[in-house]
Amino acid sequence: MQSYTRNSRSAALIGSLLLPLFCSLAHAQAIDGTWKLVMRKLPDGPTQVPPAVQGVATWHSGLRSLIVFGHTPEGKPALFSEIYTCRMSGTEYTETALLLARDDGSSKPPTYNLMAGTKSVPATRDGPRIAFQTAV
């Protein structure tokens, strides 16, 4: 009976030492969710808001997808869609591009890029808040 008690105490001690490691790994990966675009700042300064621009981003099970639809300055419809694998560690966010599809509204055929590129950026955590710029 004593050896059983000793082994269960040892198992409990080992489990309590390993539990924070597994909790931190699970916490580092917790980024699943869907966000709706509320504003887009253009490279030359102006901002667009719905209904002039529509978009959604979803992170789920290690994948990120982004779809944005808007209009060019000439009023032509433009669309881009992106799909990535993604991984969050305690201090870094990493994405690998799987598909980039763009219709820039120029009347040229849409472009498709299947060349995988991987990039990482620093990530900061403040309680439940995670902050990073998308990598690709």
N, C-alpha and C positions, 0 to 999 in steps of 0.2 A: 504494500500500500504506500509506503514511503517513497519508493522509486517512482511510482505513478505520480505522486504529488510533486516530486522534484522535477520530473520531466514536464509536467504541465506548467509548473512555474517557469522553467526554462523556456518553454514554448511561448508563454505569455510575455516574458521579457524580450525575447527575440522579436515577437510580433509587434510589441510596443515600440521597439527600436526601428523596425522597418516600416511601420505604418506611416510616419511622416514623409518618408521617401515616396511611397506610392500616392499619398494625398497630394504632394507637391507636383508629381508628374501629371496626375489627373487635372489638377488646377491649372497647370501650364497649358494644357490642350483645350481648355474650356472656352471656345470662341464661336460656337454654333449660334446662328441666328440669321434674320433677314432684316435688311434696312432699305427704306425707301429714300430716294434722292430728294432732298428738300431745296438744294441750291447747287449750282455749278458755276465756279469762277473760271472764266476764259483766260487763256494765256495773256491776252492783250489788256486785261483789266476788268471788263464788264462782267456782271453776274447774270445768270439765267435762273428762273424759278418755274415750277409747273404753272401752267400747262405748256410753256415754251420748251421745256425739257422734261423728260420722264426717265426714270431709271430705278433699278433695284439691284442690290448686292446680297448674295446669300453665301454664308459659310456653313457647311454641313459635312460632317464626317471626313474632314481633311481635304475638302474641295471648296473652292471659291468660284462663284460665277457672278458676272457683272454684265448688265444690259443697259445701255443708255440710248435714248432716241431724242433727237432734237432737229433743229433746222440750221442750215448754213446762213451766213449773213445775206446771201442772195435769196433766202427763203426755201431752198431745196431741202427735202428730208435727208437726214443723215442718221446712221445707226452704227454702234459698235457693240460687240459682244466678246467677252473673254472668259476662259475657263482655265483654272489653275489647280494644282495640288498645293496645299499649304500646311505648314507646321509651325507651331508656337512652342518655344522653349521658355525658360524663365527670363531670358534676356534678349531673345532674338526671334524674329518672324521671317520665315523663308517661304518663297513661292517658286513653283516651276510651271511655266506656261505650257498648256496642252493645246489650246486653240485660241487664236486671235482673229476675229472676223471684223472687217471694217467696210462700210459704205460711206464714203466721205461726201456724198451728194454732188460729186463732180460729173455725173453721167457716165463715168468709167465703171467697168465691172467691179464688184466688191473684191477686196483682197482677203486672202486666207493665209494665215501663217501657222504651220504645224511644227515649226522648229522649236524644240523645247529649250528654254533658257531658264536658269535658276539664279535667283538673287536673294540676298538676306539683308535685313535692316535691323537696327537696334529696336528693342521693345522695352517699355517701362510699365511697371505695375504699381498702382496706388490703391491698395485694398482690392475691391472688385473691378476697378477701372483698369483697362489695358490700353496703352497708347502706342501707335506706330504708324508710319506712312507705308502704304502698300509698296511692296518691293519692286515689282516689275512695271 
